[in-house]
């Protein structure tokens, strides 16, 4: 399965400064609202202080933080305008760290409620569910997010990857096509499309997508995905009998990561077909040893 996009609390193409302005009430009413919101502000300041510590937060403290934030949401939800809404995301990641998936989901759904025009929360929820093996629930989360932002490249990419992994190939093709429409220059989208072609044994088409993906991934400087693309391209070349090209790209993969078991295995098979028994044994043995370490 392809790697999934994740939106971490500290970034990844998502964080935006809020330009939304609240309507300005009259001065007296503003003073009353400000005074009323002071306890809520103090609660959020305490939560932010807890998050600022550079160490894991105890689970019992996380539950206290959840309670404090829930009070603020009930009494002064306007305080979650702008970047502060991502406190719910941070809390979800913290709960997920302890394996508290249900509590993490509660946080993300509150974030989604506070961001009715965005789907960030559903993207992270899908990844959390996938990590725990709840694949159908993860697919449902991605599709729920797509009801809000149908053109979201990241949701469509993750949905395509997971749908392909679970054998729902029609859904996977539809999702990755949407992702490619949203961002046709993204190397990862091309990689995902190629992986779907490989699953259907469409090797020539996979090669075209992978060769284009590699040019994009080089610009994006994502080495782990580039390694995936090189290994997949080597496999496709092997299936097509293009042994010299397979050898070249698999050696390039090992230059990126010398302990890549898959690249060693494929290169061993390639040398076997080329008639080089000694190099074939070297790489197949390396692949076996690397796989045994895991």
N, C-alpha and C positions, 0 to 999 in steps of 0.2 A: 504494500500500500504506500502511496506517496506520502511524504511528510505533510503535516497539516499546518495551515496558517494559525498562529495564535496571536491574540492581542494582549500583550503584557501590560501591567499597570504603568510601566515607565515608557511606553512608546509603541512603535511599529505603525507608522503611516496613518495614525488615527487621531491623535490628540489635537484638538482645535481649541483655540481660545474662544470663549463664548462672546458673541457680540450682541446677545439678546439683552434688551433693557426692560426692566420692569416699569410698569406705568407709575408715574410719580403721583402719590396721593397728596392731599393737602398737608400743610406743615404740622398741624396738630395731630392729625391722624398718623402721619409719618413718625412723629415722636412717640406716640402710643405703641405703634408697631415695633419700633426700634427697641423700646423698653421691654416689650413683651418677648422679643426675640433674643434678648441678652442671655438668658439661661441656655437656650438652644445653641447659641454661638459658643458658649463655654463648653457645652457637651462636645460639639464638633472639634473645637480646639484641642480637647483632651484626646479625642480619637486620632487627630492628626499627629499629636505628640507621640502617641503609642506607635504609629506607623513610622515615625521618623527614627526610631531606634533601629540600629543596624544589627538586629538579631531576631530570631523567630519569637513570636508572641505566644505566650501560654494559651492553651485552648479555653480555659475559664475566663481569661481576659478577653479573648475574641468574642465570647458570648456576651460579656458585659458591654463591649463595644457595639455589638449588634443591637442590644437593648437600648443603648443611648442613641444610636442613629435612628432606630425605629421611633423613638419619642420625638426626635427632631422632625422626622418625616411627617408624623401625625400633627405636630403643633406648628411647625414652620417649614413646610416643604420647599418654600422659595429659597432657602439657604443652600439647597443642592443645585442651584443654577450654576452653569459654567463647569469648571473642572472638578468642583467638589462632588459632583455626581459619581465620579470615578472612585470615591471612597468605598462605594458598594462593590466595585470591581476588585479593589485591593483586598477587601474583606473576603470576597469569594475565593480569591487565590489563596489567602491565608487558611481558610477553612479546608480548601481542597488539599493543601499541604498535609493536613492531618487526616485526610481521607473522609472528611465530613461532606460528602457529595450533596446530600439533601439540603444542608445549611448553605452550601455554596450556591446551589440553585436558587434558594430563596433570595439571596443577595442579588444575584444576576437578574432575577425577575423583577425585583424592586428597581434595579437600575433601568431595566427595559421600560417599566412603568413611567419612570421619570424622564425617559428619552423616547417619546412615542414616535419620533421620526428617524430613529437610528436602530441599528441591528447589532451593535458591538456585543451586547450581552449574549445574544444567541450564538454568536461565533464562538465565544469562550465556553458557553454551556455545551455546545456540540463537541468541543475538544475534550472537556472534562468527562463527558459521557463516553466518548470513544476510548479514552484512556482506561476506563473501568470495564470496557467490553459491552457497554449498552449501545450497540450499533444502531438498532432501529430507533431508539429514543434520540440518539444523536442526529440521525437523518431527519426526524421530526422537528428537532430544534433548528436545524439549518433551514428547513422549509418554512418554519414559523418566521424566522428572520427574513427570508426572501419575500414574505408577504408584505413586509415593510419596505424593503429595498431590493426589488427584483433584479436590479443590475449589479448588485454587489459582487465584485470579482472574487473576494475572499470566501464568502459563503458558497458561491457556486463551485469554486475550486475544491473546498473541503468536502462538499456534497458529492462532487464527481469522484473524488478519491475514495470516499467511504462507500458510495454506491457501487463502484467498480469492484472494490474489495469484497463486498457482500453478494456479488453476482447480479446486481440490478443494473445491467449494462445500458438499457434504454434511458434510465434516469441519469446514469453517469454521463452518457453522451450529450444529453440535453443540457446538463449542468455545465459541463466543460465548454460546450459551444457558447453558452451565455457568458462564461468567464472570459472567453477569447474575444467575444464581441465587446465586452466592457473594457478590456485592455489587450489588444492584439499584439502588443510589443512585449508582453510579459513572458519571460522564458519559462517560468514555472507552469504557466498555462499550456504552453507547447509541450512541455515534458509530460504533463498529465494526459494530454491528448495522445501522445505517443504511447504511453503505458496502456491506454485503452486499446490502441491498435495492436500492441503486442499480445494482449489477452485474447484478441480475436484472430491472432496469427496473420495479421496484415503487415508483414515485415517491411515491404517496400515503402508503404505509407508511413510506418513508424520511423524508418530511417530519415525520411524527408523532415518530419517534425523534430526529430532528435538533432539533426544537423543544424536546423535553424535555431532550436532551443539553446544549443551550445554557444552560438554567437551571442545570444541575448544574455545568457547566464554569465558569460565572461564579463560583460559590461556591468551586470548587477553584482558581481563579485560574491556570489554565494557558492562557496567551494563544495559544501556537502551536496547540494543539488547538482552541481556540475559533475561530481563523482557519480551520482545516480545516473545522470544522462550518459556519461561515458560507458558505464557498465551495461546499461540497456542497449546502447548503440553497438557495443561489442557483441552482445547476445544476438541482436538482429542481423549483424553482418555474418555471424556464424551460421545462423539459420538459412541465410541466402547463399552460403558457400563463398563469401567474399573474405577469404582467410587473411590476406595481407592487411586489409583494412581493419579487420577484427583485431589482429595482433597490435597494430599501431595504436588504436584507441584504448585497448586494455592496458598496454604499457603506459600510456598517458594517465590512465586511472591510477595505476600503481605509483606513478611519480607523485600524484597528489596525495595518495594514502598507501604507503607500502604494506600496511597490514590489512588491506581490504580482502577479505576471504573470497567474496564473490568474484572479484577481478582475477585473483589467483586461479580459482576454479575454472573460469571461462578461458583464461589464457592457457591453462593446462590442456583443456580440450582442444583449443586452437592448435597448439604445438603437436598434439596427438594426430590431428588431421593433416598437419604439414609434414608429418613423418619424423619429427624430432622427439624421439622417445625420452631422451635424457631431460630436456627442458620440460617436457610434459610431466614427468615424475616430480621434478623440482617444484613446480607450481601446484600440482594436485596435492602433494605432501604438505606444502605451506598452507593451502586452503584447509586441509583436514586438521592441522595443528591449531590454526587460528579459530576454527569452528569449535574445537574441543575445549578451548580456553573459556568459552562463554558459558 
